[in-house]
Amino acid sequence: MVRLIDRWPLLRQIRARADGTGSEAMSDRTRAIGARTQGAEVARSICPYCGVGCGQLVYHKDGKLLAIEGDPESPISQGTLCPKGSASYELLTHPGRLTKVLHRAPYAREWTTIGLDETMDRIADLVWRTRKRTFVRTAGELESHGEPVRATEPGDRDIPRVDLDPDEPIHHTTAIAHLGGATLDNEENYLIKKLFTAGLGMVAVSNQARI
């Protein structure tokens, strides 16, 4: 009984005349407690919300997410996170988070689950069909002979200069738009700009950070 009572932190604190912030206030349970990130691997990431790009430390172990905290080495946020950034852990672990692609067919009233490969194929097919259906080319004599009409810079030598009528539309599609995420870096945005404007002829290309 004496040994059991002696394990009581309050008695040890009184006996040691301590302030209760040291080992005298610890029990067997508190001595065994460790940080929830103890032994975890750390991956550096960026907050997915606004366009500021605050750094995050993602702690994970055995394929399980343990915690998400601010990155002290981030030159932008220096370890701080706003309330939304601090809630990133719940964003990923909340039981109501959707983890599968849902599709509602035309005129259907219910959502169905489809695979990721099927989803990507469908998106690519719809983008190409929409572009083909809505693509506008500049009317002119060159186009009637099957020669593409392109507006070029005066310094371009490989492509013949074509003087376009300002009242005539240049080849493009306005039926497709692209909205980039705030976590995209400059290199990714550069490739997106080249692909969607020069490649697909899209004119509505913007970024989440502008909203």
ROBADREN-847847 format. One record per residue (C-alpha): x, y, z; residue in three letters. Coordinates in steps of 0.1 Angstrom, whole numbers, padded with zeros to 4 digits, always signed. Example, Ala and Ser with C-alpha at 12.3 -4.5 7.8 and 13.67 -1.06 7.14 Angstrom:
BEGIN
+0123-0045+0078ALA +0137-0011+0071SER 
END
This chain:
BEGIN
+0000+0000+0000MET +0029+0024+0009VAL +0045+0017-0025ARG +0012+0024-0043LEU +0007+0057-0024ILE +0043+0066-0031ASP +0036+0064-0068ARG +0011+0092-0065TRP +0027+0123-0083PRO +0011+0148-0058LEU +0029+0132-0028LEU +0062+0131-0046ARG +0058+0168-0055GLN +0051+0177-0018ILE +0080+0156-0006ARG +0104+0171-0031ALA +0091+0206-0026ARG +0090+0210-0064ALA +0067+0230-0086ASP +0052+0200-0104GLY +0069+0206-0137THR +0096+0180-0134GLY +0099+0142-0130SER +0081+0144-0097GLU +0048+0151-0116ALA +0052+0121-0139MET +0035+0088-0137SER +0043+0055-0154ASP +0018+0064-0181ARG +0032+0099-0188THR +0067+0085-0189ARG +0057+0061-0216ALA +0039+0088-0237ILE +0058+0100-0268GLY +0051+0124-0296ALA +0026+0111-0321ARG +0051+0118-0348THR +0078+0097-0331GLN +0095+0073-0356GLY +0075+0087-0385ALA +0089+0097-0419GLU +0085+0133-0430VAL +0076+0146-0465ALA +0077+0182-0474ARG +0047+0196-0492SER +0027+0228-0499ILE -0007+0237-0485CYS -0034+0230-0512PRO -0056+0259-0504TYR -0048+0295-0514CYS -0021+0308-0537GLY +0004+0318-0509VAL +0021+0284-0510GLY +0029+0278-0473CYS +0052+0249-0465GLY +0039+0218-0447GLN +0056+0188-0431LEU +0036+0156-0437VAL +0043+0129-0411TYR +0035+0094-0421HIS +0043+0059-0410LYS +0035+0025-0425ASP +0013+0041-0451GLY -0008+0060-0426LYS -0010+0098-0422LEU -0001+0109-0387LEU +0000+0147-0387ALA +0005+0177-0409ILE +0023+0207-0395GLU +0039+0239-0407GLY +0074+0238-0421ASP +0098+0261-0402PRO +0122+0261-0431GLU +0096+0275-0455SER +0107+0310-0466PRO +0070+0319-0471ILE +0053+0309-0439SER +0083+0300-0416GLN +0063+0272-0399GLY +0030+0290-0395THR -0003+0279-0410LEU -0037+0296-0412CYS -0068+0278-0398PRO -0075+0262-0432LYS -0039+0250-0436GLY -0040+0236-0401SER -0071+0216-0410ALA -0053+0198-0439SER -0050+0166-0418TYR -0088+0165-0414GLU -0092+0172-0451LEU -0074+0140-0459LEU -0087+0118-0431THR -0123+0129-0427HIS -0147+0099-0432PRO -0169+0120-0456GLY -0140+0126-0480ARG -0146+0113-0515LEU -0119+0089-0526THR -0135+0076-0558LYS -0147+0092-0590VAL -0185+0098-0592LEU -0202+0101-0626HIS -0237+0111-0634ARG -0246+0102-0670ALA -0267+0126-0691PRO -0303+0126-0679TYR -0295+0103-0651ALA -0306+0110-0615ARG -0281+0089-0596GLU -0243+0090-0593TRP -0223+0059-0602THR -0187+0051-0594THR -0162+0047-0623ILE -0125+0039-0624GLY -0098+0064-0627LEU -0086+0051-0661ASP -0121+0053-0675GLU -0124+0088-0661THR -0092+0100-0678MET -0102+0085-0711ASP -0136+0101-0710ARG -0121+0135-0701ILE -0096+0133-0730ALA -0123+0122-0754ASP -0147+0150-0744LEU -0119+0176-0746VAL -0110+0165-0781TRP -0146+0162-0794ARG -0154+0197-0779THR -0124+0212-0796ARG -0132+0196-0829LYS -0168+0208-0827ARG -0161+0244-0816THR -0127+0251-0833PHE -0128+0284-0852VAL -0103+0291-0880ARG -0096+0324-0897THR -0114+0326-0930ALA -0092+0335-0959GLY -0077+0325-0992GLU -0049+0305-0977LEU -0072+0283-0957GLU -0092+0274-0988SER -0060+0259-1003HIS -0055+0238-0972GLY -0026+0259-0959GLU -0028+0267-0922PRO -0033+0303-0912VAL -0012+0315-0882ARG -0005+0348-0867ALA +0033+0351-0863THR +0057+0375-0847GLU +0077+0398-0871PRO +0109+0380-0860GLY +0098+0345-0870ASP +0116+0333-0901ARG +0105+0297-0904ASP +0068+0306-0906ILE +0056+0330-0933PRO +0040+0362-0921ARG +0002+0363-0924VAL -0016+0397-0921ASP -0049+0390-0904LEU -0080+0411-0906ASP -0088+0423-0871PRO -0124+0416-0877ASP -0117+0379-0884GLU -0113+0354-0856PRO -0080+0336-0851ILE -0081+0299-0848HIS -0091+0289-0813HIS -0118+0274-0791THR -0137+0292-0764THR -0157+0261-0754ALA -0130+0248-0731ILE -0114+0265-0701ALA -0086+0255-0677HIS -0082+0266-0641LEU -0049+0258-0625GLY -0043+0251-0588GLY -0023+0273-0564ALA +0003+0246-0558THR +0015+0246-0594LEU +0050+0260-0599ASP +0063+0282-0627ASN +0076+0253-0648GLU +0042+0235-0646GLU +0023+0266-0655ASN +0046+0272-0684TYR +0039+0237-0698LEU +0002+0241-0692ILE +0002+0274-0711LYS +0020+0258-0740LYS -0002+0227-0741LEU -0036+0244-0738PHE -0030+0275-0758THR -0006+0265-0785ALA -0016+0228-0786GLY -0054+0229-0781LEU -0061+0265-0790GLY -0077+0274-0757MET -0080+0310-0748VAL -0096+0307-0713ALA -0066+0297-0692VAL -0064+0311-0656SER -0052+0301-0621ASN -0068+0297-0587GLN -0044+0323-0572ALA -0061+0350-0593ARG -0095+0344-0578ILE 
END
